[in-house]
Amino acid sequence: MPFINIQHLAGAFTSEQQRALIADITEAFVRQGGEGIRPAVHMSITEIRSGLWSSGGHPLTIEEVQARRAKRAAEEAERAT
């Protein structure tokens, strides 16, 4: 049945976060397809080395991901006050 391939920059998620993604995505399929689909949900996670992922020809680095996360967290904290 479904095969989900998750790709992200190496270091963007911890092993614990990756396991949580696997569990959460599997549960989403089970909610939609019923418990019987669980054994048929296959997933892999591929980590792409920093700088080897690009969008529009712009290489993305883990440092850029971290800077975006920090900016987003600061914006959310500002909205909360």
Rosetta blueprint (number, residue, H / E / L):
1 M L
2 P L
3 F E
4 I E
5 N E
6 I E
7 Q E
8 H E
9 L E
10 A L
11 G L
12 A L
13 F L
14 T L
15 S H
16 E H
17 Q H
18 Q H
19 R H
20 A H
21 L H
22 I H
23 A H
24 D H
25 I H
26 T H
27 E H
28 A H
29 F H
30 V H
31 R H
32 Q H
33 G H
34 G L
35 E H
36 G H
37 I H
38 R H
39 P H
40 A H
41 V L
42 H E
43 M E
44 S E
45 I E
46 T E
47 E E
48 I E
49 R L
50 S L
51 G L
52 L L
53 W E
54 S E
55 S E
56 G L
57 G L
58 H E
59 P E
60 L E
61 T L
62 I H
63 E H
64 E H
65 V H
66 Q H
67 A H
68 R H
69 R H
70 A H
71 K H
72 R H
73 A H
74 A H
75 E H
76 E H
77 A H
78 E H
79 R H
80 A H
81 T L
